Each structure stands twice: as structure tokens, then as C-alpha cells.
């Protein structure tokens, strides 16, 4: 089974979020203040007091931040624990936080420990149970989303591979009667191609290996088309190391041959370029461009299914939105794909 990076990350992730991150602490603090406002309005109504609100907010923050610290500690220890044990440990930690919150309230307000303990324990139990339920449901939703993305990823790969195989076999078949030696060599090249693509289907491959697959395909087509088919690749060293799904570029190159060069009597040149560009901040973007000449007479270019399938497979492997551009310009058909690379 093919495994996308997102799927692998999701399967290894703990269902408890990391509440010690700065972003998480910011939202926890904000929600604690909102909760303090709501409780103050419910208890005092029109007699809202800033002093009472401040005390309540400090006590809730004291309790919640201690709970976050204990949850972080449990998260680091419980990678292989069963679900019930994680829940039990977290709820115990939350009750400890509630007890410390009651102790803080006793110091601030002068109430007895019993008077402060009951509402504090009830509040901490309510916050803890709702939070744990939310975190677990959020984790399950993320897993479902990743499994759906995985299924779409495999479906798109299955739709591309037969299309590639049938067209390549047709190219080889045209050589058998006239050039059997070359046909034999082409069969061996095809075997190498299929072996590489099937093995690479188990994981992502470097762009450099995908470029090699494109070269093998063009070498096979070269036997059928001769000097009419030319190509030029300009790929940066950094982009060669970027990992992408197998057969991500070959279908686009195949379209460039079938709907471009092969339709022109004198043939033409396919150009492929790939580079990694800096974006604002620290992120980088992989930019891929494939262009081919268009015949003088209009031909049916299909519905761009190959390009859209490739874009969908790439999108399934990266978290950021992908950009796909299809255009005709100065007698050439241009496909441009840009995707922000994950850190």
C-alpha cells in the first residue's frame, strides 16, 4: 500500500495535542479568560465586578496551565499506552490541577478548603472531559481525512499507470516487424520502467528518479518517432532531491508527445524545467514547467485529465495548496505546477 507523508505522520502522532507549544498556550489562555467572563456573568449577572473577574480568571488560568503541564508530561510518556490508561492519567492530572486551583482560591479568597474544593473539582472535571472528548474526535477526524486522501492517491495512481502502459506497448508493437532488435531493447527499457514505477509506488521518490523515468519513456518513443522527437531538461540540483509520487511527470511528458510533437510532421522539442524557489519567510516552492509545440491545425487536446490527476496526486503529498496552470502561448502548450514544500 502506498503511504503518503501525511498518512505516516498521522499514524505516528499522539491523539493528545502538544499543549506546551506557544500557539496552544495562547489559545488556552484566551479560552480561560473567556470562560472566566462567562462564569462571572452567570454568577453575578448585573453585579459584574472586575476584582472578582480578575480573581476568577487567575484561578482558572492557574488550574488550566497546571493541567496543560501535566498533560504534556503524560503525552511524552504515553506513546504506547492504551486509550483508557491515557484518559485515566490525564483525568487524574486534571483533578490534581483542580486541587491546586482550590488551594489557590483558598489563599486568595479566604474560603475554607472544602468550600473551594467542590466547585474547583467539578469545574476541572468538566473542562477535562470536554477537552479530552474534543481532542480525540479531532484526532479521529484527521485520521479519516488522511485515509480518504490515501484512497484518492491510490485511485489516481491506478488511473495513470494503465494509460502509460498501453501507450508504451503500442509504441513497442510498431517496432516488432521492422526493427526487432530495437523492439527487444525497448521491452527491456519498459521492464525497467515498470519495475521502477511499481517499486516506487511504495514510497515517494526523488525528482531525479522521476526525471530518469521520463527519459526512459522518451527513449522508447524515440525509436518510433526518430529525429522528430527532441527534448531538453533543465533541472536544478536542489529540486532533484525533492520527493514526489512516482509517475508524477511522465504522464505530462507523454501528453506532450501524443498531443504535441507527434501531431507535427517535422516534430519538435519538449522542454521540462524544475527548480526550487524561495518564498516569503522560510518556506520554499517547487516549480515545474513542461512545454511542447502545438500543431498548426487545431487538435482535440482532451479534458486535461492527465494534468489534473498528476496535480491531485502531488496535492495529496503536500499540505499546502497546489497551483496548476494550463495555457497556450506563442504556438506552445505550457503546463506549470507550483507547490509549497513541507518543512
VOBA-1610 file (N, C-alpha, C; in pm, whole numbers, padded with zeros to 5 digits, always signed):
BEGIN
Unk+00084-00120+00000Unk+00000+00000+00000Unk+00087+00124+00000Unk+00051+00222-00083Unk+00125+00348-00088Unk+00097+00425+00039Unk+00197+00486+00091Unk+00181+00567+00213Unk+00228+00708+00187Unk+00136+00802+00199Unk+00173+00942+00183Unk+00239+00992+00310Unk+00316+01104+00302Unk+00379+01157+00422Unk+00277+01195+00526Unk+00166+01251+00482Unk+00064+01293+00579Unk+00007+01174+00652Unk-00013+01061+00576Unk-00067+00941+00640Unk+00029+00887+00743Unk+00159+00884+00707Unk+00258+00832+00800Unk+00265+00918+00924Unk+00263+01049+00908Unk+00270+01141+01022Unk+00149+01124+01111Unk+00031+01109+01049Unk-00092+01095+01128Unk-00091+00968+01210Unk-00038+00858+01148Unk-00039+00731+01220Unk+00056+00732+01338Unk+00162+00815+01333Unk+00259+00820+01441Unk+00221+00924+01546Unk+00133+01015+01515Unk+00102+01126+01604Unk+00021+01077+01724Unk+00039+01144+01837Unk-00040+01115+01958Unk-00172+01189+01945Unk-00280+01125+01996Unk-00410+01192+01983Unk-00421+01312+02076Unk-00337+01316+02181Unk-00332+01435+02265Unk-00247+01541+02195Unk-00296+01662+02179Unk-00213+01767+02117Unk-00102+01811+02212Unk+00000+01873+02156Unk+00110+01925+02237Unk+00069+02061+02293Unk+00022+02061+02416Unk-00029+02183+02479Unk+00082+02273+02534Unk+00206+02232+02515Unk+00318+02316+02561Unk+00371+02407+02450Unk+00316+02397+02330Unk+00357+02487+02223Unk+00304+02627+02250Unk+00376+02727+02201Unk+00338+02866+02226Unk+00199+02895+02172Unk+00169+02845+02053Unk+00037+02870+01993Unk-00073+02809+02078Unk-00051+02685+02125Unk-00152+02618+02207Unk-00172+02693+02339Unk-00064+02738+02401Unk-00075+02811+02527Unk-00150+02944+02508Unk-00129+03008+02393Unk-00202+03132+02366Unk-00353+03108+02363Unk-00394+03003+02290Unk-00538+02975+02280Unk-00596+02926+02412Unk-00519+02850+02487Unk-00564+02805+02619Unk-00586+02925+02711Unk-00493+03019+02709Unk-00506+03139+02791Unk-00627+03220+02749Unk-00646+03237+02619Unk-00760+03314+02569Unk-00892+03249+02608Unk-00902+03117+02591Unk-01026+03047+02626Unk-01051+03050+02777Unk-00945+03049+02855Unk-00960+03057+03001Unk-01019+03192+03041Unk-00972+03298+02980Unk-01025+03432+03009Unk-01172+03441+02967Unk-01203+03385+02850Unk-01343+03385+02804Unk-01431+03308+02901Unk-01382+03193+02947Unk-01457+03113+03044Unk-01478+03191+03174Unk-01376+03264+03218Unk-01389+03345+03339Unk-01496+03452+03323Unk-01501+03514+03204Unk-01604+03616+03177Unk-01743+03554+03183Unk-01757+03436+03119Unk-01888+03370+03117Unk-01933+03333+03258Unk-01842+03275+03336Unk-01877+03236+03473Unk-01912+03357+03558Unk-01838+03465+03543Unk-01865+03586+03621Unk-02002+03643+03587Unk-02036+03640+03458Unk-02169+03691+03416Unk-02280+03599+03466Unk-02257+03468+03463Unk-02360+03375+03509Unk-02381+03386+03660Unk-02274+03405+03736Unk-02284+03408+03883Unk-02330+03544+03933Unk-02274+03651+03878Unk-02301+03785+03931Unk-02400+03864+03847Unk-02415+03828+03721Unk-02510+03900+03638Unk-02476+04047+03626Unk-02572+04131+03662Unk-02552+04276+03650Unk-02450+04329+03750Unk-02418+04253+03852Unk-02321+04296+03953Unk-02178+04255+03917Unk-02151+04259+03789Unk-02019+04220+03739Unk-01910+04303+03807Unk-01809+04233+03859Unk-01700+04300+03931Unk-01567+04265+03866Unk-01490+04369+03836Unk-01359+04346+03776Unk-01266+04273+03873Unk-01278+04306+04002Unk-01193+04240+04102Unk-01225+04091+04108Unk-01354+04060+04116Unk-01396+03920+04121Unk-01359+03847+03991Unk-01378+03916+03878Unk-01342+03857+03749Unk-01191+03829+03743Unk-01110+03922+03791Unk-00966+03902+03791Unk-00924+03783+03874Unk-00985+03770+03993Unk-00954+03656+04078Unk-00995+03525+04011Unk-01114+03526+03951Unk-01163+03404+03886Unk-01074+03366+03767Unk-01035+03467+03688Unk-00950+03441+03571Unk-00814+03385+03613Unk-00756+03442+03721Unk-00627+03393+03769Unk-00636+03249+03819Unk-00744+03218+03889Unk-00761+03082+03941Unk-00780+02982+03827Unk-00861+03020+03725Unk-00882+02929+03610Unk-00752+02910+03534Unk-00679+03020+03515Unk-00551+03008+03445Unk-00453+02921+03524Unk-00448+02941+03654Unk-00362+02861+03740Unk-00393+02712+03723Unk-00522+02680+03725Unk-00566+02542+03716Unk-00541+02484+03575Unk-00575+02563+03473Unk-00563+02515+03334Unk-00417+02499+03294Unk-00332+02594+03331Unk-00191+02585+03292Unk-00121+02469+03362Unk-00157+02444+03487Unk-00102+02326+03556Unk-00149+02199+03485Unk-00277+02197+03447Unk-00331+02083+03373Unk-00259+02062+03240Unk-00228+02171+03169Unk-00155+02161+03042Unk-00016+02104+03063Unk+00050+02150+03170Unk+00184+02099+03200Unk+00181+01949+03229Unk+00084+01906+03308Unk+00072+01763+03338Unk+00035+01683+03213Unk-00052+01740+03128Unk-00090+01672+03004Unk+00030+01655+02910Unk+00116+01757+02905Unk+00238+01747+02824Unk+00328+01636+02875Unk+00341+01629+03005Unk+00424+01526+03065Unk+00369+01386+03034Unk+00239+01370+03049Unk+00175+01241+03020Unk+00187+01207+02872Unk+00173+01308+02785Unk+00182+01285+02640Unk+00318+01227+02602Unk+00423+01274+02666Unk+00557+01226+02634Unk+00582+01084+02685Unk+00508+01043+02787Unk+00528+00910+02844Unk+00436+00803+02785Unk+00326+00847+02722Unk+00217+00753+02692Unk+00205+00717+02544Unk+00316+00721+02469Unk+00308+00692+02325Unk+00249+00553+02297Unk+00280+00455+02384Unk+00233+00318+02361Unk+00127+00274+02462Unk+00072+00367+02536Unk-00032+00333+02632Unk-00166+00310+02563Unk-00251+00222+02620Unk-00388+00211+02567Unk-00468+00337+02596Unk-00575+00356+02521Unk-00655+00477+02532Unk-00706+00500+02674Unk-00759+00395+02737Unk-00820+00412+02870Unk-00717+00458+02973Unk-00593+00409+02959Unk-00490+00447+03056Unk-00449+00593+03037Unk-00443+00638+02912Unk-00411+00779+02886Unk-00520+00869+02945Unk-00647+00832+02920Unk-00759+00912+02973Unk-00755+00915+03125Unk-00731+00799+03186Unk-00726+00793+03333Unk-00614+00881+03387Unk-00496+00873+03325Unk-00382+00952+03372Unk-00408+01102+03356Unk-00466+01140+03242Unk-00494+01282+03219Unk-00599+01333+03316Unk-00706+01256+03338Unk-00811+01298+03431Unk-00756+01309+03573Unk-00666+01218+03610Unk-00603+01227+03742Unk-00520+01355+03751Unk-00447+01385+03644Unk-00369+01509+03642Unk-00458+01632+03650Unk-00573+01626+03584Unk-00666+01738+03587Unk-00722+01758+03727Unk-00750+01647+03796Unk-00801+01658+03933Unk-00694+01714+04026Unk-00569+01679+04001Unk-00460+01739+04079Unk-00455+01889+04055Unk-00472+01927+03925Unk-00475+02070+03892Unk-00593+02138+03961Unk-00708+02069+03967Unk-00824+02124+04036Unk-00800+02142+04184Unk-00731+02047+04246Unk-00699+02058+04388Unk-00606+02178+04412Unk-00506+02194+04326Unk-00415+02308+04340Unk-00488+02439+04315Unk-00587+02433+04222Unk-00669+02552+04199Unk-00750+02589+04321Unk-00807+02486+04389Unk-00884+02511+04512Unk-00794+02567+04622Unk-00674+02516+04630Unk-00578+02567+04729Unk-00545+02713+04700Unk-00526+02747+04572Unk-00501+02887+04535Unk-00620+02975+04566Unk-00740+02923+04539Unk-00861+03001+04570Unk-00874+03024+04719Unk-00840+02926+04800Unk-00847+02940+04945Unk-00752+03050+04992Unk-00632+03057+04931Unk-00536+03160+04969Unk-00584+03299+04929Unk-00651+03308+04813Unk-00691+03439+04761Unk-00817+03490+04830Unk-00916+03402+04844Unk-01048+03448+04892Unk-01069+03423+05041Unk-00987+03339+05101Unk-01004+03309+05243Unk-01111+03205+05270Unk-01165+03140+05164Unk-01264+03035+05185Unk-01197+02912+05246Unk-01282+02826+05304Unk-01228+02700+05357Unk-01193+02608+05240Unk-01107+02510+05266Unk-01064+02420+05159Unk-01181+02343+05100Unk-01275+02301+05183Unk-01391+02225+05135Unk-01477+02313+05043Unk-01502+02438+05085Unk-01584+02528+05005Unk-01520+02554+04869Unk-01388+02562+04866Unk-01320+02589+04740Unk-01299+02462+04658Unk-01290+02346+04726Unk-01254+02222+04657Unk-01366+02169+04569Unk-01490+02171+04618Unk-01601+02111+04543Unk-01621+02178+04407Unk-01642+02312+04401Unk-01659+02372+04268Unk-01535+02360+04180Unk-01417+02364+04242Unk-01294+02353+04165Unk-01281+02216+04101Unk-01312+02111+04177Unk-01303+01976+04122Unk-01408+01953+04013Unk-01529+02004+04037Unk-01634+01990+03936Unk-01597+02063+03807Unk-01544+02186+03821Unk-01506+02264+03704Unk-01392+02197+03628Unk-01292+02148+03700Unk-01178+02083+03635Unk-01222+01953+03566Unk-01313+01877+03629Unk-01363+01754+03567Unk-01441+01786+03439Unk-01523+01893+03443Unk-01600+01932+03324Unk-01508+01975+03211Unk-01412+02063+03243Unk-01318+02111+03140Unk-01237+01994+03084Unk-01191+01906+03172Unk-01108+01794+03129Unk-01182+01697+03040Unk-01302+01658+03077Unk-01376+01559+03000Unk-01416+01615+02863Unk-01461+01740+02859Unk-01498+01801+02731Unk-01375+01816+02642Unk-01264+01858+02699Unk-01142+01877+02621Unk-01091+01745+02565Unk-01089+01640+02649Unk-01041+01510+02603Unk-01129+01455+02491Unk-01259+01472+02506Unk-01351+01426+02401Unk-01326+01501+02271Unk-01308+01631+02282Unk-01282+01712+02163Unk-01151+01671+02096Unk-01045+01653+02176Unk-00915+01616+02119Unk-00922+01481+02049Unk-00992+01386+02109Unk-01000+01252+02050Unk-01081+01254+01921Unk-01194+01324+01921Unk-01275+01332+01799Unk-01200+01405+01688Unk-01125+01507+01725Unk-01045+01580+01626Unk-00939+01488+01566Unk-00877+01405+01650Unk-00776+01311+01601Unk-00839+01208+01508Unk-00956+01156+01545Unk-01024+01058+01460Unk-01063+01120+01325Unk-01108+01245+01328Unk-01143+01313+01204Unk-01020+01330+01114Unk-00907+01360+01176Unk-00783+01374+01099Unk-00744+01242+01036Unk-00757+01131+01110Unk-00726+01000+01055Unk-00818+00966+00938Unk-00949+00995+00952Unk-01043+00969+00843Unk-01007+01050+00719Unk-00969+01175+00741Unk-00931+01261+00630Unk-00808+01207+00559Unk-00709+01160+00637Unk-00587+01106+00577Unk-00613+00976+00504Unk-00704+00892+00557Unk-00737+00767+00487Unk-00809+00795+00356Unk-00898+00895+00356Unk-00966+00933+00232Unk-00865+00985+00131Unk-00772+01067+00177Unk-00668+01118+00088Unk-00583+01004+00033Unk-00555+00903+00118Unk-00477+00788+00076Unk-00551+00711-00033Unk-00683+00691-00014Unk-00762+00619-00115Unk-00763+00694-00247Unk-00779+00826-00242Unk-00776+00906-00364Unk-00640+00898-00431Unk-00535+00899-00350Unk-00397+00890-00400Unk-00379+00760-00479Unk-00422+00647-00422Unk-00405+00518-00488Unk-00492+00507-00613Unk-00614+00562-00608Unk-00702+00559-00723Unk-00642+00637-00840Unk-00589+00755-00811Unk-00529+00836-00917Unk-00407+00767-00976Unk-00328+00701-00892Unk-00212+00629-00943Unk-00255+00513-01031Unk-00360+00442-00992Unk-00410+00330-01072Unk-00464+00377-01207Unk-00521+00498-01212Unk-00575+00550-01338Unk-00464+00594-01432Unk-00349+00635-01377Unk-00240+00682-01462Unk-00158+00566-01516Unk-00125+00468-01436Unk-00033+00363-01477Unk-00082+00282-01598Unk-00207+00233-01604Unk-00250+00161-01724Unk-00243+00247-01851Unk-00278+00374-01839Unk-00273+00464-01954Unk-00131+00470-02008Unk-00034+00483-01921Unk+00106+00486-01961Unk+00147+00354-02024Unk+00107+00242-01964Unk+00147+00110-02012Unk+00093+00083-02152Unk-00035+00111-02176Unk-00095+00081-02305Unk-00028+00161-02417Unk-00003+00288-02394Unk+00059+00371-02497Unk+00202+00326-02526Unk+00275+00286-02422Unk+00412+00241-02442Unk+00415+00108-02518Unk+00325+00017-02486Unk+00318-00110-02558Unk+00285-00089-02705Unk+00199+00008-02734Unk+00169+00038-02874Unk+00294+00087-02947Unk+00374+00167-02881Unk+00499+00215-02941Unk+00593+00099-02971Unk+00602+00004-02879Unk+00689-00112-02899Unk+00636-00201-03011Unk+00502-00218-03015Unk+00442-00303-03117Unk+00474-00255-03258Unk+00483-00125-03276Unk+00512-00070-03408Unk+00654-00100-03454Unk+00742-00144-03363Unk+00882-00172-03398Unk+00909-00319-03426Unk+00818-00408-03384Unk+00847-00552-03387Unk+00875-00601-03529Unk+00795-00559-03625Unk+00810-00610-03762Unk+00932-00552-03832Unk+00962-00426-03808Unk+01069-00358-03883Unk+01202-00353-03810Unk+01200-00343-03679Unk+01324-00328-03602Unk+01317-00417-03477Unk+01325-00551-03498Unk+01308-00642-03383Unk+01414-00623-03274Unk+01539-00591-03313Unk+01644-00572-03212Unk+01612-00452-03123Unk+01570-00345-03190Unk+01534-00227-03111Unk+01409-00252-03027Unk+01316-00332-03081Unk+01196-00364-03006Unk+01232-00441-02880Unk+01329-00533-02893Unk+01373-00609-02775Unk+01434-00515-02671Unk+01518-00422-02717Unk+01575-00325-02624Unk+01469-00239-02559Unk+01365-00204-02638Unk+01258-00123-02583Unk+01179-00200-02477Unk+01162-00331-02499Unk+01093-00413-02399Unk+01171-00415-02268Unk+01303-00426-02280Unk+01387-00423-02160Unk+01376-00288-02090Unk+01375-00179-02170Unk+01357-00046-02111Unk+01223-00037-02040Unk+01119-00093-02104Unk+00986-00090-02042Unk+00985-00169-01912Unk+01054-00284-01914Unk+01062-00364-01790Unk+01127-00283-01679Unk+01234-00211-01713Unk+01299-00126-01613Unk+01205-00016-01565Unk+01131+00041-01659Unk+01036+00146-01622Unk+00929+00094-01527Unk+00870-00020-01561Unk+00762-00073-01479Unk+00814-00117-01343Unk+00933-00177-01343Unk+00991-00219-01215Unk+01015-00097-01125Unk+01069+00008-01184Unk+01096+00129-01107Unk+00967+00191-01056Unk+00866+00197-01143Unk+00741+00262-01104Unk+00666+00181-00998Unk+00668+00047-01011Unk+00598-00036-00913Unk+00668-00032-00778Unk+00801-00037-00780Unk+00874-00028-00654Unk+00859+00109-00591Unk+00863+00213-00675Unk+00849+00349-00622Unk+00710+00375-00571Unk+00612+00294-00613Unk+00476+00314-00565Unk+00461+00290-00416Unk+00562+00224-00357Unk+00556+00201-00214Unk+00599+00321-00132Unk+00657+00421-00199Unk+00705+00538-00127Unk+00720+00653-00226Unk+00747+00770-00175Unk+00780+00881-00262Unk+00923+00865-00313Unk+00949+00922-00430Unk+01083+00909-00489Unk+01140+01047-00515Unk+01273+01060-00519Unk+01332+01189-00554Unk+01293+01230-00695Unk+01284+01360-00718Unk+01251+01410-00851Unk+01352+01360-00954Unk+01477+01341-00912Unk+01578+01291-01004Unk+01540+01156-01062Unk+01483+01067-00981Unk+01439+00936-01031Unk+01320+00951-01125Unk+01232+01044-01097Unk+01119+01069-01186Unk+01167+01121-01321Unk+01271+01204-01320Unk+01328+01252-01445Unk+01385+01135-01525Unk+01448+01039-01457Unk+01500+00920-01525Unk+01387+00840-01590Unk+01272+00830-01522Unk+01157+00761-01579Unk+01111+00830-01707Unk+01109+00964-01704Unk+01071+01040-01823Unk+01169+01015-01937Unk+01297+01009-01904Unk+01400+00983-02005Unk+01378+00846-02070Unk+01349+00745-01989Unk+01326+00610-02042Unk+01205+00609-02135Unk+01099+00677-02093Unk+00980+00682-02179Unk+01012+00750-02313Unk+01083+00861-02308Unk+01117+00933-02431Unk+01211+00851-02519Unk+01300+00772-02459Unk+01387+00685-02537Unk+01306+00582-02614Unk+01201+00530-02551Unk+01113+00435-02620Unk+01039+00504-02734Unk+00985+00623-02709Unk+00915+00696-02814Unk+01010+00739-02926Unk+01135+00760-02892Unk+01234+00799-02991Unk+01253+00691-03097Unk+01240+00565-03059Unk+01251+00455-03154Unk+01140+00462-03258Unk+01023+00510-03219Unk+00910+00519-03312Unk+00914+00647-03395Unk+00957+00758-03333Unk+00946+00888-03398Unk+01077+00937-03458Unk+01189+00879-03416Unk+01317+00920-03472Unk+01353+01063-03437Unk+01418+01131-03533Unk+01469+01266-03509Unk+01359+01368-03490Unk+01233+01331-03516Unk+01122+01425-03495Unk+01106+01460-03347Unk+01149+01370-03261Unk+01131+01392-03117Unk+01262+01440-03055Unk+01257+01555-02992Unk+01372+01611-02921Unk+01323+01658-02783Unk+01415+01662-02690Unk+01377+01711-02557Unk+01495+01778-02490Unk+01461+01862-02396Unk+01562+01939-02322Unk+01514+01953-02179Unk+01595+01905-02085Unk+01560+01913-01943Unk+01654+02011-01874Unk+01597+02100-01793Unk+01676+02193-01712Unk+01625+02182-01568Unk+01695+02105-01489Unk+01650+02074-01353Unk+01760+02112-01255Unk+01725+02192-01155Unk+01824+02238-01058Unk+01864+02124-00964Unk+01983+02134-00909Unk+02033+02031-00818Unk+01943+02017-00695Unk+01896+02129-00642Unk+01812+02123-00522Unk+01680+02054-00549Unk+01620+02080-00667Unk+01491+02018-00698Unk+01504+01868-00719Unk+01621+01819-00761Unk+01640+01676-00782Unk+01619+01597-00653Unk+01638+01664-00539Unk+01628+01594-00410Unk+01488+01600-00350Unk+01398+01677-00411Unk+01261+01685-00360Unk+01188+01554-00389Unk+01116+01501-00293Unk+01044+01375-00309Unk+00901+01400-00356Unk+00861+01326-00460Unk+00727+01337-00518Unk+00675+01196-00545Unk+00544+01179-00571Unk+00493+01046-00607Unk+00551+01000-00740Unk+00570+00868-00753Unk+00619+00815-00880Unk+00517+00841-00991Unk+00569+00853-01116Unk+00486+00883-01232Unk+00406+01011-01213Unk+00471+01112-01160Unk+00406+01243-01146Unk+00428+01330-01269Unk+00543+01315-01334Unk+00574+01397-01451Unk+00559+01320-01582Unk+00579+01187-01578Unk+00575+01110-01702Unk+00443+01126-01778Unk+00326+01126-01714Unk+00202+01146-01791Unk+00197+01281-01862Unk+00255+01384-01802Unk+00257+01515-01867Unk+00349+01513-01988Unk+00466+01448-01972Unk+00557+01434-02085Unk+00493+01350-02195Unk+00421+01246-02156Unk+00351+01161-02254Unk+00248+01242-02332Unk+00172+01327-02264Unk+00076+01413-02332Unk+00145+01507-02430Unk+00263+01556-02389Unk+00338+01646-02476Unk+00378+01576-02605Unk+00407+01445-02597Unk+00441+01368-02716Unk+00316+01341-02800Unk+00212+01287-02736Unk+00094+01242-02809Unk+00015+01356-02872Unk-00005+01466-02797Unk-00090+01575-02846Unk-00010+01692-02904Unk+00123+01682-02894Unk+00206+01791-02945Unk+00298+01746-03056Unk+00413+01690-03018Unk+00517+01658-03115Unk+00470+01558-03221Unk+00397+01454-03180Unk+00356+01351-03277Unk+00257+01402-03379Unk+00192+01515-03352Unk+00094+01571-03444Unk+00157+01667-03546Unk+00286+01690-03534Unk+00357+01785-03621Unk+00449+01707-03714Unk+00436+01721-03846Unk+00518+01642-03940Unk+00668+01653-03914Unk+00715+01773-03886Unk+00858+01791-03862Unk+00898+01767-03717Unk+00802+01737-03632Unk+00829+01711-03492Unk+00855+01839-03413Unk+00925+01828-03304Unk+00953+01945-03221Unk+01021+01905-03091Unk+01040+02006-03007Unk+01115+01985-02882Unk+01023+02000-02760Unk+01039+01906-02668Unk+00972+01914-02538Unk+01071+01971-02438Unk+01029+02070-02364Unk+01115+02131-02263Unk+01056+02108-02125Unk+01140+02063-02035Unk+01098+02041-01896Unk+01197+02112-01805Unk+01146+02192-01715Unk+01231+02261-01618Unk+01173+02244-01478Unk+01261+02238-01380Unk+01219+02226-01240Unk+01320+02299-01153Unk+01269+02374-01059Unk+01355+02449-00969Unk+01286+02469-00835Unk+01363+02503-00735Unk+01311+02533-00602Unk+01331+02682-00577Unk+01221+02753-00553Unk+01227+02898-00533Unk+01198+02932-00388Unk+01262+03037-00340Unk+01237+03086-00204Unk+01107+03165-00202Unk+01030+03148-00094Unk+00909+03227-00073Unk+00932+03321+00045Unk+00832+03405+00070Unk+00841+03492+00187Unk+00844+03406+00313Unk+00932+03440+00404Unk+00950+03357+00521Unk+01056+03252+00494Unk+01039+03134+00553Unk+01140+03029+00539Unk+01096+02918+00445Unk+00973+02921+00392Unk+00924+02813+00308Unk+00981+02822+00167Unk+00979+02708+00098Unk+01027+02700-00039Unk+00918+02641-00128Unk+00929+02667-00258Unk+00828+02622-00353Unk+00896+02547-00468Unk+00842+02430-00501Unk+00887+02354-00616Unk+00808+02401-00738Unk+00879+02444-00840Unk+00816+02494-00963Unk+00855+02403-01080Unk+00755+02345-01145Unk+00777+02254-01258Unk+00707+02311-01380Unk+00775+02308-01494Unk+00719+02361-01620Unk+00750+02263-01732Unk+00647+02222-01804Unk+00662+02135-01920Unk+00593+02204-02038Unk+00666+02215-02149Unk+00607+02279-02266Unk+00639+02200-02392Unk+00546+02205-02486Unk+00563+02134-02614Unk+00502+02217-02726Unk+00549+02197-02851Unk+00492+02271-02963Unk+00352+02222-02996Unk+00269+02313-03046Unk+00134+02279-03089Unk+00129+02271-03242Unk+00053+02177-03297Unk+00039+02170-03443Unk-00033+02292-03498Unk-00008+02321-03625Unk-00072+02438-03688Unk-00223+02422-03693Unk-00268+02300-03723Unk-00412+02273-03726Unk-00459+02238-03586Unk-00570+02295-03542Unk-00620+02264-03408Unk-00649+02116-03392Unk-00612+02060-03279Unk-00642+01920-03247Unk-00711+01916-03112Unk-00783+01808-03091Unk-00852+01792-02963Unk-00750+01753-02858Unk-00736+01837-02756Unk-00636+01813-02650Unk-00693+01739-02530Unk-00816+01691-02543Unk-00875+01619-02430Unk-00923+01715-02323Unk-00950+01659-02206Unk-01002+01741-02095Unk-00897+01764-01988Unk-00768+01750-02026Unk-00657+01776-01932Unk-00662+01682-01812Unk-00716+01561-01831Unk-00731+01468-01719Unk-00596+01429-01661Unk-00497+01403-01750Unk-00366+01361-01701Unk-00305+01468-01611Unk-00311+01594-01656Unk-00252+01702-01576Unk-00325+01716-01443Unk-00457+01706-01446Unk-00534+01722-01323Unk-00511+01605-01227Unk-00496+01483-01282Unk-00466+01368-01197Unk-00330+01382-01131Unk-00232+01426-01210Unk-00098+01447-01156Unk-00102+01553-01046Unk-00174+01663-01072Unk-00184+01769-00971Unk-00250+01717-00844Unk-00352+01633-00860Unk-00420+01578-00742Unk-00326+01486-00663Unk-00244+01408-00733Unk-00151+01318-00663Unk-00044+01398-00590Unk+00005+01504-00653Unk+00102+01589-00585Unk+00038+01657-00464Unk-00086+01703-00481Unk-00155+01771-00371Unk-00173+01678-00252Unk-00195+01548-00281Unk-00213+01451-00173Unk-00085+01430-00092Unk+00029+01472-00149Unk+00157+01450-00081Unk+00209+01574-00010Unk+00143+01687-00029Unk+00188+01811+00033Unk+00070+01877+00104Unk+00100+01943+00215Unk-00007+02001+00296Unk-00059+02134+00241Unk+00026+02209+00172Unk-00014+02341+00121Unk-00088+02327-00012Unk-00179+02422-00045Unk-00249+02418-00173Unk-00153+02423-00291Unk-00189+02354-00398Unk-00104+02345-00517Unk-00162+02433-00628Unk-00073+02487-00711Unk-00115+02572-00823Unk-00089+02498-00955Unk-00192+02487-01040Unk-00181+02423-01171Unk-00223+02523-01277Unk-00136+02545-01376Unk-00164+02639-01485Unk-00149+02566-01619Unk-00253+02572-01705Unk-00251+02514-01839Unk-00279+02627-01937Unk-00189+02649-02032Unk-00209+02761-02125Unk-00138+02735-02257Unk-00187+02802-02362Unk-00125+02801-02493Unk-00066+02939-02517Unk+00061+02941-02557Unk+00130+03070-02571Unk+00235+03059-02681Unk+00222+03146-02783Unk+00320+03153-02893Unk+00342+03016-02958Unk+00232+02944-02983Unk+00242+02816-03051Unk+00291+02701-02966Unk+00293+02719-02835Unk+00337+02613-02745Unk+00235+02593-02634Unk+00222+02469-02592Unk+00132+02434-02482Unk+00217+02421-02357Unk+00177+02490-02250Unk+00261+02500-02130Unk+00182+02451-02008Unk+00243+02363-01934Unk+00188+02314-01807Unk+00282+02361-01696Unk+00229+02433-01598Unk+00309+02480-01486Unk+00245+02434-01355Unk+00326+02374-01271Unk+00281+02325-01140Unk+00371+02386-01034Unk+00312+02445-00932Unk+00388+02501-00821Unk+00328+02451-00691Unk+00414+02404-00603Unk+00366+02353-00475Unk+00463+02393-00365Unk+00409+02439-00253Unk+00491+02476-00139Unk+00540+02348-00070Unk+00670+02342-00048Unk+00730+02223+00012Unk+00707+02222+00163Unk+00677+02104+00216Unk+00663+02090+00361Unk+00800+02099+00426Unk+00803+02153+00547Unk+00931+02165+00621Unk+00985+02027+00657
//
